[in-house]
């Protein structure tokens, strides 16, 4: 077996231990297990549909059938792969495997109802959305919630820390550090609300989506109702109808677009924190034995935020392709979706890696309040907005122009120069006192 050192993708090599849980949803073995699940649940549903040749199964027999996917392991997956070497068809290999199991369970007379009336896409287009839904619920959302909660805790801890803001990279009206972190919390929460509204849809309707084979065999059964009940109530997915031979993937594209937007927000966060570190607003906890640079011993690089940004970029490139390509298929179908769908776990894995990296980086941040206070003190010019706004309120002539003349010089603006400016204004002393109380540390808004 190839080792991690021989893996082509770092997801299955260098980073495998960090995303190992995703193998339960996106590995080849996992895909096969989800196909078995769909086929088994479909047969059980057929047994309750009113087909004369089938009778509802006993509870014990249903348990035995469900054990085929609940107790599924790599040896079962390998057995199916061995069958596929002969069939050269992955879904048909699952059908033949289940027929063997039906023989063992005493269900041999019913085994032709395995995959009855289905095309392979009825299985794939239910198995894959189900695996994505489960992965989002079991892995993605808990990781993102951990990251969001960490940001929220930092926002609370730093809510009273005044911070020199930067617009266009230049000193601007001060803000508070906690508020700047809370901006990202709210952005993520809003996208999570959108993510919760995205439906995991599945196609289930035979070779071209019309239940042709089902209807010709048993015209007395309402197959559209059967399919809707099976997909929505047994599998917990949204039934897409009508469709062609394949799911149209519009909902899946919406999912990937939403995941991409969340990643874009986190790229924005990573770059902001990286910049704050470069400005010395944050230092980073030093771990004994770690090396920041192979040449410069003093360095502690912001590698967690850089790793996160890189992984988010790769993930977004793949999400972009998935959401743009999957909804397009020639006529009733072509095979391009099948190849692309095998990669859905890759951008999710890169995304989870990024979540972990950002979370790790946040845990290493050490607030440098001295440097933050120093930058505020060195930028008294930012209170010009406050003073000119009060003067506007008082109908003082040309206040903006007066402050512009004061501040847009090559001379350093200090607290003393602002005080002198206020002293020379022709306004009531009470207004001067109001303006003298303003400082870069206090002018932080609400």
Secondary structure, 3 states (H helix, E strand, C coil): CCCHHHCCCCCCCCCHHHCHHHHHHHCHHHHHHHHHHHHHHHHHHHHCCCCCCCCCCCHHHHHHHHHHHHCCCHHHHHHHHHHHHHHCCHHHHHHHHHHHHHHHCCCHHHHHHCCCCCCHHHHHHHHHHHHHHHHHHHHHHHHHHHHHHHHHHHHHHCCCCEEEEEECCEEEEEEEHHHHHHHHHHHHHHHHHHHHHCCCEEECCCCCCCCHHHHHHCCCCCHHHHHHHHHHHHCCCEEECCCCCCCCCHHHHHHHHHHHHHHHHHHHHHHHHHHHHHCCCEEECCCCCCCCCCCCCCCCCCHHHHHHHHHHHHHHHHHHHHHHHCCCCCCCCCCHHHHHHCCHHHHHHHHHHHHHHHHHHHHCEEECHHHHHHHHHCCHHHHHHHHHHHHHHCCCCCHHHHHHHHHCCCCCCCHHHHHHHHHCCCCCHHHHHHHHCCCCCCCCCC
